[in-house]
Amino acid sequence: MMTITEKVAYLRGLVEGLKLDEDKDEVKVINAIIDVLDDMALSVADLEDEVASVEEMIDEIDADLEDLEDYVCDEFEGCSCCGEDYDDDEEEYFEVTCPSCNETITINSEILEDGEIECPNCGETLEFDIDFDDDEE
């Protein structure tokens, strides 16, 4: 199968083989069209080379990312990147339903300890009166 560059070169050869009068306007237009096609073919060839190079880089990055995921999963005994459970004992999250707009909000224990938060959906101030047992903290 011929490349675009080879096809344009073939067209150029066909036109030159016709031995047309170079001074005629029609021949000038044909030659200009072939010149433009030649430039386009070279640009396409350059783009194809760049795409191949980018594909190689993406494959390398993908392999590196896979190695990193394996390391992280092994080091931390599970993580979100591979679907395994990862227990983060430092942070607890709770779901709270706003009584004004009935939207569910996810908050962490630090916000509960602060005692209040403004609902991001309706702006209502939600107050919390939570007693943490000393054993749970």
C-alpha positions in Angstrom: 0.0 0.0 0.0 1.4 3.4 -1.0 1.7 6.2 1.5 0.1 9.6 0.8 3.6 11.0 0.0 4.2 8.2 -2.5 0.8 8.8 -4.1 1.5 12.6 -4.5 4.9 11.7 -6.1 3.1 9.3 -8.5 0.7 12.1 -9.5 3.5 14.5 -10.0 5.2 11.9 -12.3 2.0 11.4 -14.3 1.7 15.1 -14.8 5.3 15.5 -15.8 4.9 12.5 -18.2 2.2 14.3 -20.1 4.8 16.9 -21.2 2.3 19.7 -20.9 3.1 23.3 -21.8 4.3 24.9 -18.5 3.3 28.3 -19.7 -0.5 27.5 -19.9 -2.6 28.6 -17.0 -4.2 25.1 -16.6 -0.8 23.5 -16.2 0.2 26.1 -13.6 -2.9 25.3 -11.6 -2.3 21.6 -11.8 1.3 22.1 -10.7 0.2 24.3 -7.8 -2.4 21.7 -6.7 0.3 19.0 -6.7 2.6 21.3 -4.7 -0.1 21.8 -2.1 -0.9 18.1 -2.0 2.8 17.4 -1.5 3.0 19.9 1.4 -0.1 18.3 2.9 1.3 14.8 2.5 4.5 15.8 4.3 2.5 17.4 7.1 0.4 14.2 7.5 3.5 12.1 7.6 5.0 14.3 10.3 1.7 14.1 12.3 1.7 10.3 11.9 5.3 10.2 13.3 4.3 12.4 16.2 1.2 10.3 17.0 3.4 7.2 17.0 5.8 8.9 19.4 3.0 10.0 21.7 1.5 6.5 21.7 4.9 5.1 22.8 5.1 7.7 25.6 1.5 6.9 26.7 2.4 3.2 26.8 5.4 3.9 29.0 3.4 6.2 31.3 0.7 3.5 31.5 3.3 0.9 32.5 4.8 3.2 35.1 1.4 4.0 36.5 0.6 0.3 36.8 3.9 -0.2 38.7 3.0 2.7 41.0 -0.5 1.3 41.6 1.0 -2.1 42.5 3.5 -0.5 44.9 0.8 1.6 46.6 -1.6 -1.3 46.9 1.2 -3.5 48.3 2.5 -0.8 50.6 -0.9 0.3 52.1 -2.7 -3.1 51.8 -5.4 -2.0 49.5 -6.5 1.3 47.9 -9.2 2.9 45.8 -7.2 2.6 42.6 -7.7 -1.1 42.3 -11.0 -1.5 44.1 -9.5 -3.0 47.2 -10.5 -1.7 50.6 -8.3 0.9 52.2 -9.0 1.7 55.8 -8.3 5.3 56.7 -8.6 5.2 60.5 -7.8 8.9 60.8 -11.0 10.2 59.2 -14.6 9.2 59.6 -17.4 10.5 57.4 -21.1 10.8 58.2 -24.2 11.4 56.1 -26.6 14.1 57.4 -29.9 15.1 55.9 -30.7 18.8 55.9 -34.1 19.3 57.5 -34.8 22.3 55.2 -34.0 21.0 51.7 -33.8 17.2 52.5 -30.5 16.9 50.7 -27.9 14.5 52.0 -24.6 16.0 53.0 -21.4 14.0 53.7 -19.4 15.5 56.6 -16.3 14.4 58.5 -15.9 14.1 62.3 -14.0 17.4 62.5 -17.1 19.3 61.3 -19.3 17.3 63.8 -16.9 18.4 66.6 -17.1 22.0 65.4 -20.8 21.8 66.1 -22.3 23.4 62.9 -22.1 23.7 59.2 -23.9 25.7 56.6 -25.8 23.5 54.2 -24.1 23.9 50.8 -27.5 23.4 49.0 -29.8 25.8 50.8 -27.6 27.8 53.2 -29.4 26.7 56.3 -27.2 26.4 59.4 -27.1 22.9 60.7 -26.1 22.4 64.3 -24.8 19.2 65.8 -24.7 18.3 69.5 -22.7 15.1 69.5 -21.1 13.5 72.5 -18.1 11.4 71.6 -17.2 8.7 74.1 -13.6 8.8 75.3 -13.2 5.2 74.1 -14.1 6.0 70.5 -11.8 9.0 70.1 
